[in-house]
Amino acid sequence: MSEIPEKTEKENLTFEEAMEKLEGIVDILEGGDVPLETAISKYKEGMELANICHQKLKNVEEQLTEILKDNGEIANFSINEVD
């Protein structure tokens, strides 16, 4: 598995790339045969990637809460979820 890029490079990852790297880290940690120092390092990297994924999803959600009306006005949009 390749090393995780520096923070600015990580932020430029697509959501899919970040998820793929995060899944790789999870696989390594779930394997259980990782020295403690490596596990801590991988955990930190995973948390950074998880935060990046969360931020990207949040940005998309914010974009999807507004719709453009026929007259060009922007209106809030929401979906009522049924339990």
N, C-alpha and C positions, 0 to 999 in steps of 0.2 A: 504494500500500500504506500502511496506517495505521501510525503509530508504535507501537513496543512500549511497553506500559504500564510504570509504575514497578515496582520489584521486588515490593512487596507485592501489587500488582494482578496481576503475572505469576503469582505463586504461586496466585492465585485462579482462574486459567484452568483450563478443563477440559483433559484430556489431548488431546482432539481439537482444541481451539482452539490449544493450544501447538504441536501438530504442524503445524497449518495455517500458523501464523506462521513456524515453523522452515522449512517447505518454501518459503515465500515468500522467506526470506533466502537459502536455498540457491540458488534460481532467480536471484536478483540477483547473487550471488557467482559462479555458474557463467557468467553472461553475460559476465563479464570486463571489461566497460566501466565499471568503478567506480573512482573515485579511491582511492588508498591509504588515506587517513584514513577514508573511508566504509567501505571494505572491512574495516578493523580494527574499527570500531565495530559493523558488522553481524556480524562474526565473534564478538565478545564477546556481543552480544545472542543470537546463535544458540547459543552455549555455555551461556548462562543458561537458555534454553528447553530445550536438550537435557538439562541437569541436572534441571530441573523434571519433564520427561517421565520421566526415569530414576527419580526419587524416587516419582512417582505409580505407575509400574509396580512398583517395589519394594514399596510399601505394599500394592498389590493382591496381589502374590505372597505376602506375609506373611499376608494375610487368608485366602488360599486354601490355606495349608498347615495350617490347622486346620479340623476338621469337628466338628459337633455330633452326638453319638451319640443314640440313641433315649432313653437314660436321662438326657439333659441334660448329660452330661459332654463336655468338649472334648478331642479327641484330635488328635494330629499326623497329618497326611495327606501322603503323598508318592507320586509317580508315578515308577516306574523306567523311565527312557528306554532304548530299545533302539537301538543304533547300526546 
